[in-house]
Amino acid sequence: MNEPDRYEIFALAPNQKKVTYQKDTKVKDAASFTLQKEDHTLGNILRMQLLRDRDVLFAGYKAPHPLEHYIILRIQTTPKSNPQKALETAIRDLIDEASGLEEKFKIELERKKQDRPDYY
C-alpha cells in the first residue's frame, strides 16, 4: 500500500532539526518557527500560552497539510521582547503547569487509595 510507516509521523530523520527559526524580514519583531513531527495538539497549546503573554502581539500556527507532519508557528512581539524569548517563556510556563497538574493528580490518587484501599 501507499501508506507511510507509522514511525514517520513522530521520528525525526537523521540530521533533521526539531525546530527551525526564520526571522521575518517584513514585520518587525516577528518570526516563524517550524516544528517537525508536531500537529494541532502542540500548536494550539503553544498559541494559547503565547497569547497569555502581554508582550506577544500575535501568535498563530498552521499545519500545511494533513499528510505533512509539521506545523509553522508565527509569533510577533512588542519591541521590548522577541519571538524566541516569548516561545521559551511559553514552553517553560507550560512545563510548570503540567508539573503542577501531575502533582495534584498524585495527591488526589493517594487520597482515593486511602479512602478505598480495596479498589486500588
C-alpha positions in Angstrom: 0.0 0.0 0.0 1.0 3.6 -0.2 0.5 4.2 3.5 3.7 5.6 5.1 5.2 3.8 8.1 3.7 5.0 11.4 7.1 5.9 12.9 7.5 8.5 10.2 4.8 10.5 11.9 6.9 11.1 15.1 10.5 10.0 14.4 13.0 12.6 13.1 15.1 11.7 10.1 18.9 11.7 10.6 20.2 15.2 10.7 16.7 16.7 10.8 16.2 19.5 13.3 13.1 19.5 15.6 12.8 23.3 15.4 13.9 25.8 12.8 13.8 29.6 13.2 13.2 32.1 10.4 13.2 35.9 11.2 10.5 37.8 9.4 12.1 40.4 7.0 8.9 42.5 6.5 7.4 42.7 10.0 9.5 44.0 12.9 9.8 41.7 16.0 8.2 38.7 14.2 9.5 35.3 13.3 8.3 31.8 12.2 9.2 28.6 13.9 8.8 25.3 12.0 8.3 22.4 14.4 8.9 19.0 12.8 6.7 16.0 13.7 4.1 18.0 15.5 0.4 18.7 14.9 -2.5 20.7 16.1 -2.2 19.4 19.7 1.1 21.2 20.4 0.3 24.1 18.0 -2.9 25.1 19.8 -1.4 24.8 23.3 1.6 26.9 22.4 -0.6 29.5 20.7 -2.9 29.8 23.7 0.1 30.1 26.1 1.8 32.7 23.9 -1.4 34.8 23.8 -1.3 35.0 27.6 2.0 37.0 27.4 1.4 40.7 27.3 4.5 41.2 25.1 3.1 39.0 22.4 1.1 40.9 19.8 0.3 37.9 17.5 0.6 34.1 17.8 -0.8 31.7 15.3 0.1 28.4 13.7 -0.8 26.4 10.7 -0.5 22.7 9.7 0.1 23.0 5.9 -1.3 19.5 5.0 -2.6 16.5 7.0 0.0 14.2 5.5 2.9 16.5 6.3 3.8 16.2 9.9 4.9 19.7 10.9 3.5 23.0 12.0 4.6 26.6 11.4 4.2 28.8 14.5 4.3 32.5 13.9 5.0 35.0 16.7 5.1 38.8 16.8 6.1 40.6 19.9 6.5 44.1 21.2 9.9 45.8 20.8 10.8 45.1 24.5 10.7 41.3 23.8 11.5 39.0 20.9 9.8 35.8 19.5 12.5 33.4 20.7 12.2 34.7 24.3 8.4 34.6 24.1 8.5 30.9 22.9 11.0 29.9 25.6 8.8 31.5 28.3 5.7 29.9 27.0 7.3 26.4 26.9 8.7 26.9 30.5 5.2 28.0 31.7 3.6 25.0 30.1 6.1 22.7 31.7 5.4 24.2 35.1 1.6 24.0 34.6 1.9 20.3 33.6 4.1 19.6 36.6 1.6 21.2 38.9 -1.2 19.2 37.4 0.8 16.0 37.8 1.5 16.7 41.4 -2.2 17.5 42.2 -3.2 14.2 40.4 -0.7 12.2 42.5 -2.0 13.7 45.7 -5.6 13.0 44.8 -4.8 9.5 43.8 -3.2 8.8 47.1 -6.2 10.3 48.9 -8.5 8.0 46.9 -6.3 5.0 47.7 -6.6 5.7 51.4 -10.4 6.1 51.2 -10.9 2.8 49.2 -7.8 0.5 49.6 -9.8 -2.5 48.3 -10.5 -0.7 45.0 -6.8 0.1 44.1 
